[in-house]
Amino acid sequence: MGRPVSPVVANLYMEFVEQKAIAYAPLTCKPRLWKRYVDDILEIVQKDQVDNLTEHLNQSDPTENIIFTYEKEHEGTIPFLDTLIVRKPDGPVKLLVYRKVTHTDQYLNFNSHHPIHQKLGVIRTIFDRMNSIITEDADKKLGLEETKIKEALGRCGYPNWAFKQVKEKMDKKQAKKPNKKKDTDIQTKGLVVITYVEGLAEKANRIFRKHGIATAMKPNTNLRKRLVHPKDKVDLINSTNCVYEIP
């Protein structure tokens, strides 16, 4: 855990386990569909074979450390990752945005000490998620998900003008032809990282942009600097040497 190679090794081992499990699964409970992302799996199997398949899967790992559990489709719906898969009465399926019961709707507070583009980026990211997940235009026009987003971000202090500004930019971007280069694009000469101080950082950003220099902003302080101190610093100057005698 915590090593950069850990996800790669874990994914390789999961591929080894699932390939073996599916190859040797009895025909009666062999899944018709098997889609996995990390440790979440979406599968299609006969209703009366769910327990048999689960028992077979739990015998596929030679280390006996990986335990498979399942959640059945409920009233024509089942969650998978950030999506809610909905079975339509006529057969096909559609996708909606899914939130866990424990989801708190806590996002970056609009009154926090961050650049405005980062706050607007929160709105844009959640709107992009909505547009990419919801598959049917009728559900998008209904606006239930958009209402949930505005209510959640509204509790975090986001004003109405922020939503309007983000939507206008998203609509303009969608209306433009792909691969069309802006006439106002300026080739940057480099990147400068500056500490964010409200008011000053924005002015510095405008000055750098006039000279074709891109900027990135970093916080002056964060919770890690304030709270995380794994070990107390040792005062080497005033420390006393201790000598232990072995009898």
N, C-alpha and C positions, 0 to 999 in steps of 0.2 A: 504494500500500500504506500502511495505517495511517490513512487518512483516513476519517471517518464515512461519506462518500458512496461509498467504494470498493465495498462489497458491492452497493449498489443499481445502480451503473453496470455492474459485472461481471455481475449477474443479468440486467439488461436486454439486454446484449450477447449473453449465452448464449441468451436467448429468441430474439433475432434470428437467431442462427446455427442453432439447432435447428429453428425454424419453416421456414427456407429449406431446410435439409437434408432434413427429412421431406417437405416439399411436392414436392421434385424428386427424391426417391429412386426408383430403378427399381422397378417393381411386384414384381420377383422378390425383392428384398431389403428391401422396405418393412416396418418393424417393426409387429407387431400390438399391442404395448404399449410405451409410452415414458414413464417416470416419472423426473424429475430433481430432485435436491436439491443446489443449488450446483454442484458438479462431479462428483457421483456419479449415474450413470444406470442404471436397471433397464429392460431391454428384452427383448421376446420376438421372436425371428426364427428363420427356418429354419436348421437346423444347417449346411447347405452354403452358406449365404449370409452367414455371419458376416464373413469376410474381405472380401467384396464391399461389405457395408454399411460396414465400417470404412474401406475405401478411399474410399468415397463421402463419408463424414463428414469425412475429412481433406482433402477438396477443397472443403468448404463454407465454410471461413473465408478470406475474401479476404486477411487479413493473414498467413496461414500460421503464426500463433503458437500456435494451439490444436491440440493433438495428441490424438486419441482412441485409447485402448487398451482392451482388453477382457479379461474373465475369464469363462470358460465355466462352466456348471453342472457340478459334480463329484459323482458318486454321488448324484444327486437333491437336492443342496444347493447354495446359493449365498449368499454374504453380501451384505447391502446396508445400509449405515450400521451401526446397532447391532443389526441383526436378522440371524438366520440363517433363510433361507427353505428349508423342507424339503418336498419333493414326496412326498406319501403314495402308497402303492401303488395306492389306488383312485382317484387323480386329484387331489383337492383338495390344498391346501398348508396348512402350519401354520408358526408363527413361534416361534423360540427366541432367547435372548440370544446375541449374537456378540461375541467378544473377539478382537482381533488377536493374532498370534503375539508381537508385541513388547509386548503389554500386561504391565505390571509389578505390577499389584495393589497399587500404592502409594497410600494414602489418608492423610488427616489423622491423625497419630498421636494415640492417646488420651491420652498423657502430655504432649502439647504444651500450651502456655499459651493455651488458648482456652476460652470459656464452654462449659459442659456441653451447652447446647441446640444448639450448633453441631456438636458431636461426635455427638449423637443424630440430628441432621439428616442427617449422612452416611449413617447406617444407613437412615433413613427414605427418603432419596432413592434409594438403590440398591434397596431393597425395592420402592418405587413403580415403578422402571424394570423390575424383574422382573415385577411384576403387570400392567403395561401392555403389555409386549412379548409374553410367553408367551400364546398364544391358547387352549390346551387345558388344561382342569382336570386331566386325567390327568398332564400334565407337571409342573404345579404341585404336585400331591399326591406325585409321585415325589420331589420335594425336592432334585434334583441341583443346581439353580441356587442354592437357599438354602444348601446345604452349601458350595458354592464361595464364596459371600459371607461366610459365617461363618469359613471358613478364612482368607480373604484379610484380613478385618478383625481376626481373632484374631492374625495376625502383626503387625498394627499396634497391638496392645495392648488391643483392645476386649474387655471382660469379658462374661460370659454375661448378667448382670443388665441390661446395656444393650440387648441384643437382645430380651429378654423385655419390658422396659418399652416399647420402640418397638412391638413387635407388639401388645401389649395396647391401646395408644393407637390404632393403626391399625384393630384389630378393633372398638373402640368407635365410632370415627368412621364406619366402614362400616355398623355396625348402626343408627346414628341415621337418622332420616328426613331427606330433603333439605330444605334451606331452613328447618330448625327452629332457631330462635334459642335460645341458651342463656339460662337464667334468671339465670345469674351474670355475664352479659356486662356490662362496665362501659364506658360511653362515655368514651374517652380525652380528656383536656383538652389534650394536646400530646405532643411527642416530645422526649426529651433524649438526646443522644449522650454516653456516658461512656467514659473510657479503662478498658480491662479490666485489673483487678488481682485475681488469684484471692483469693476470700474477701471482699474489700471490695466488688467490683462486684455480687456476688449480694445482699449486704445492701442496697446502695443501690437495686438493682432492686426489692426487696420494699418498701422505703419509698416509692419513687415510685409503685408500683402501688396502694398503699393510698390515695394521693391522686389516682388516676385518670390518672396520667402514664405513657405508654409509654416504654421505654428501648431504645436500640440501643447495642451495644458495639463499640468499635474497638480494635485492638491498639496497645500503647504504642510498639512498634518492629516493623520488618519487614525482609526481606532487601534491599529497595530502599534503605531508609535506611542499612543497614549496608554494603552492597557497591557500590551504583551511584553513581559519581561521574564523570559524563561529562567534566567539566572541573575542573581545579584552580582554587580560588579565588585571585584576584589580590589581593595586599596592596597597596592603592592608596597607603597612607601611606608604606610603606618602598620603594615601587617607584622605580626610577631612570629618568628621561627620557633617551631616546637620540635623538641628532640625527645624521642621515645627510647628508653633503655630496655633492652631485651635481657631478662634475667638468665 
